[in-house]
């Protein structure tokens, strides 16, 4: 929902702003240019902006993949 999108943007401190609609009802969305790395358990691990090279991002992702350990099951599962 739009409310969930706004909440997610706020949680990750992402800037987002919809511009005015044109005659066709289309609009441009201005937003932060970031890529977030979230592990399989839904935990934030890293954030990559435009200043990071492809090699840096690949090294970071590989490092997180290599060191990943799943969370233990919650009590009662």
ZAMARKOL-630565 format. One line per 4 residues: number of its first residue (from 1); their letters; for each residue x, y, z of N, C-alpha, C. Coordinates in Angstrom, 3 decimals. Example, Ala and Ser with C-alpha at 12.3 -4.5 7.8 and 13.67 -1.06 7.14 Angstrom:
1 = AS = 13.190:-5.690:7.800:12.300:-4.500:7.800:13.200:-3.300:7.800 ~ 12.850:-2.250:7.080:13.670:-1.060:7.140:12.900:0.030:7.870
This chain:
1 = XXXX = 0.852:-1.184:0.000:0.000:0.000:0.000:0.896:1.245:0.000 ~ 0.355:2.384:-0.366:1.156:3.606:-0.291:1.685:3.882:1.118 ~ 0.902:3.552:2.124:1.345:3.764:3.501:2.538:2.873:3.831 ~ 2.524:1.641:3.361:3.636:0.722:3.610:4.902:1.183:2.887
5 = XXXX = 4.735:1.704:1.688:5.884:2.220:0.945:6.490:3.405:1.685 ~ 5.648:4.315:2.166:6.147:5.465:2.935:6.858:5.012:4.202 ~ 6.311:4.011:4.885:6.930:3.502:6.115:8.283:2.857:5.818 ~ 8.366:2.094:4.740:9.638:1.463:4.371:10.674:2.523:4.007
9 = XXXX = 10.265:3.533:3.249:11.182:4.613:2.881:11.689:5.319:4.134 ~ 10.811:5.582:5.072:11.217:6.250:6.310:12.159:5.359:7.122 ~ 11.875:4.074:7.187:12.706:3.153:7.970:14.130:3.084:7.420 ~ 14.272:3.171:6.100:15.592:3.096:5.479:16.167:4.476:5.180
13 = XXXX = 15.460:5.525:5.612:15.890:6.915:5.411:16.109:7.227:3.936 ~ 15.170:6.797:3.112:15.214:7.030:1.674:14.380:8.264:1.356 ~ 14.951:9.152:0.568:14.224:10.330:0.115:13.401:9.935:-1.104 ~ 12.149:10.338:-1.136:11.283:10.090:-2.293:10.269:11.225:-2.407
17 = XXXX = 10.074:11.695:-3.638:9.127:12.776:-3.860:8.551:12.660:-5.267 ~ 7.240:12.546:-5.370:6.572:12.476:-6.671:6.376:13.885:-7.206 ~ 6.732:14.056:-8.461:6.556:15.360:-9.101:5.134:15.542:-9.599 ~ 4.863:16.676:-10.211:3.510:16.943:-10.711:3.159:16.024:-11.881
21 = XXXX = 1.883:15.737:-12.018:1.410:14.901:-13.131:1.329:15.741:-14.395 ~ 1.622:15.094:-15.532:1.478:15.783:-16.808:0.069:15.546:-17.367 ~ -0.162:15.972:-18.592:-1.497:15.863:-19.198:-1.971:14.416:-19.302 ~ -1.036:13.463:-19.399:-1.385:12.039:-19.487:-1.519:11.382:-18.112
25 = XXXX = -1.260:12.147:-17.058:-1.327:11.584:-15.707:-0.029:10.943:-15.256 ~ 1.020:11.024:-16.082:2.319:10.472:-15.716:3.067:11.451:-14.815 ~ 4.016:10.939:-14.062:4.824:11.797:-13.198:6.194:11.163:-12.996 ~ 7.134:11.981:-12.575:8.494:11.542:-12.298:8.651:11.470:-10.787
29 = XXXX = 9.348:10.439:-10.310:9.619:10.306:-8.885:11.098:10.551:-8.649 ~ 11.397:11.560:-7.867:12.767:11.840:-7.447:13.018:10.998:-6.197 ~ 14.177:10.324:-6.131:14.435:9.457:-4.980:15.927:9.267:-4.761 ~ 16.275:8.770:-3.597:17.654:8.418:-3.288:18.110:7.336:-4.256
33 = XXXX = 19.393:7.350:-4.575:19.955:6.331:-5.457:20.819:5.420:-4.593 ~ 20.175:4.417:-4.030:20.849:3.490:-3.123:20.393:2.070:-3.404 ~ 21.271:1.131:-3.132:20.926:-0.284:-3.175:21.195:-0.841:-1.792 ~ 20.219:-1.542:-1.236:20.351:-2.103:0.099:20.579:-3.601:0.013
37 = XXXX = 21.481:-4.109:0.850:21.697:-5.544:0.968:20.994:-6.017:2.230 ~ 20.040:-6.922:2.042:19.260:-7.485:3.145:19.459:-8.992:3.090 ~ 19.775:-9.599:4.234:20.046:-11.039:4.223:18.751:-11.850:4.172 ~ 18.851:-13.178:4.025:17.641:-13.998:3.930:16.733:-13.922:5.156
41 = XXXX = 17.264:-13.457:6.284:16.453:-13.301:7.492:15.801:-11.927:7.564 ~ 16.038:-11.088:6.539:15.444:-9.758:6.504:16.227:-8.710:7.266 ~ 17.474:-9.010:7.599:18.303:-8.079:8.361:19.155:-7.248:7.404 ~ 19.131:-5.935:7.595:19.937:-5.014:6.794:21.413:-5.313:7.022
45 = XXXX = 22.174:-5.417:5.937:23.608:-5.707:6.042:24.491:-4.605:5.496 ~ 24.081:-3.927:4.425:24.931:-2.883:3.851:24.094:-2.019:2.923 ~ 24.660:-0.897:2.542:24.002:0.041:1.653:25.051:0.537:0.664 ~ 24.672:0.606:-0.608:25.613:1.003:-1.648:25.080:2.205:-2.403
49 = XXXX = 25.867:3.256:-2.401:25.530:4.452:-3.160:26.295:4.475:-4.470 ~ 26.129:5.553:-5.209:26.758:5.656:-6.527:28.268:5.743:-6.458 ~ 28.821:6.081:-5.304:30.275:6.208:-5.204:30.973:4.855:-5.094 ~ 30.228:3.791:-4.836:30.830:2.454:-4.721:31.018:1.852:-6.101
53 = XXXX = 32.187:1.269:-6.335:32.446:0.625:-7.617:31.791:-0.753:-7.639 ~ 31.638:-1.293:-8.824:31.072:-2.642:-8.961:31.920:-3.648:-8.199 ~ 33.223:-3.479:-8.234:34.117:-4.391:-7.527:33.914:-4.307:-6.016 ~ 33.739:-3.092:-5.498:33.497:-2.919:-4.068:32.184:-3.555:-3.646
57 = XXXX = 31.153:-3.353:-4.439:29.848:-3.937:-4.127:29.949:-5.460:-4.171 ~ 30.573:-5.990:-5.214:30.714:-7.448:-5.333:31.495:-8.021:-4.160 ~ 32.563:-7.351:-3.759:33.372:-7.821:-2.623:32.550:-7.806:-1.333 ~ 31.780:-6.757:-1.135:30.943:-6.651:0.059:29.878:-7.744:0.076
61 = XXXX = 29.174:-7.901:-1.048:28.114:-8.913:-1.116:28.713:-10.296:-0.880 ~ 29.818:-10.605:-1.538:30.458:-11.913:-1.364:30.875:-12.115:0.093 ~ 31.416:-11.092:0.714:31.808:-11.199:2.126:30.623:-11.497:3.023 ~ 29.505:-10.820:2.772:28.305:-11.087:3.574:27.745:-12.472:3.295
65 = XXXX = 27.807:-12.904:2.039:27.339:-14.256:1.713:28.207:-15.320:2.391 ~ 29.511:-15.105:2.345:30.428:-16.091:2.924:30.315:-16.179:4.445 ~ 29.966:-15.078:5.092:29.896:-15.064:6.556:28.481:-15.258:7.097 ~ 27.499:-15.429:6.213:26.111:-15.531:6.631:25.855:-16.799:7.453
69 = XXXX = 25.182:-16.613:8.568:24.708:-17.728:9.391:23.236:-17.434:9.712 ~ 22.341:-18.367:9.385:20.923:-18.120:9.632:20.636:-17.901:11.125 ~ 19.619:-17.119:11.394:19.196:-16.922:12.770:18.659:-18.256:13.306 ~ 18.867:-18.517:14.589:18.287:-19.746:15.153:16.769:-19.641:15.153
73 = XXXX = 16.073:-20.771:15.084:14.599:-20.739:15.121:14.116:-20.100:16.428 ~ 13.019:-19.395:16.327:12.415:-18.790:17.522:11.892:-19.888:18.423 ~ 11.789:-19.602:19.700:11.280:-20.579:20.653:9.907:-21.050:20.223 ~ 9.688:-22.345:20.274:8.397:-22.909:19.936:8.249:-23.273:18.486
77 = X = 9.280:-23.017:17.661:9.179:-23.379:16.237:9.800:-24.719:15.997
